[in-house]
Amino acid sequence: MHGTRQQPIRVASSSVVEVRASALVCPSCGIGTYRIEDHVASGPGLRRVDVHCRYCSRPRALWFRLVPPSEPN
């Protein structure tokens, strides 16, 4: 599943982590978006965002990997 620790969502900067997390739709209900509860650095380039669905209230931890954009050749 996308957004797990094994398959984190790739982002270019930590400044977009919460924006991306709050825009995702809950896979449990398919309706609600997420409310951010906590944002934790869990290692070099790895972020965990604890969220709750605004519709069904189901909690979830989303994982993100910081991957800087490639420099032009």
C-alpha positions in Angstrom: 0.0 0.0 0.0 1.2 3.5 -0.9 2.3 5.6 2.1 3.4 2.7 4.3 6.9 2.4 5.9 7.8 -0.1 3.2 6.5 2.1 0.3 6.7 5.7 1.5 5.3 8.6 -0.6 8.2 10.4 -2.3 8.3 14.1 -1.8 11.0 16.7 -2.7 10.8 18.7 0.5 9.6 18.3 4.1 7.5 21.5 3.5 5.1 19.6 1.3 4.6 16.5 3.6 1.6 17.9 5.5 0.0 19.4 2.4 0.2 16.1 0.6 -1.0 14.1 3.7 -4.1 16.4 4.2 -5.0 16.1 0.5 -5.2 12.3 0.5 -8.5 10.4 0.6 -9.0 7.8 3.3 -8.9 4.3 1.8 -11.2 2.9 4.5 -14.2 5.1 3.7 -13.2 6.5 0.3 -14.7 9.9 1.2 -12.8 11.7 3.9 -9.5 13.6 3.8 -7.0 13.5 6.7 -6.6 15.7 9.7 -2.9 15.9 10.8 -2.2 14.8 14.4 1.6 14.6 14.4 4.5 14.9 12.1 7.7 13.2 13.2 11.2 12.8 11.6 11.8 9.0 11.8 15.3 8.9 10.4 17.3 10.6 7.7 14.9 11.6 4.9 12.0 9.7 6.5 8.9 11.3 7.9 5.9 9.7 9.7 2.6 11.7 9.8 -0.1 10.5 12.1 -3.6 11.3 10.8 -7.3 10.7 11.4 -9.9 10.6 8.7 -12.2 13.7 8.9 -15.2 11.5 7.9 -14.8 8.0 9.5 -12.2 9.0 12.2 -10.0 6.0 11.3 -6.4 6.7 12.4 -3.5 6.0 10.1 0.3 6.6 10.0 1.5 7.9 6.6 5.1 7.6 5.6 7.1 9.9 3.4 10.6 9.7 1.9 12.4 13.0 1.2 14.0 12.7 -2.3 15.5 16.0 -3.6 14.8 16.7 -7.3 17.6 15.6 -9.6 19.9 18.3 -10.8 19.7 19.1 -14.5 22.5 17.5 -16.6 
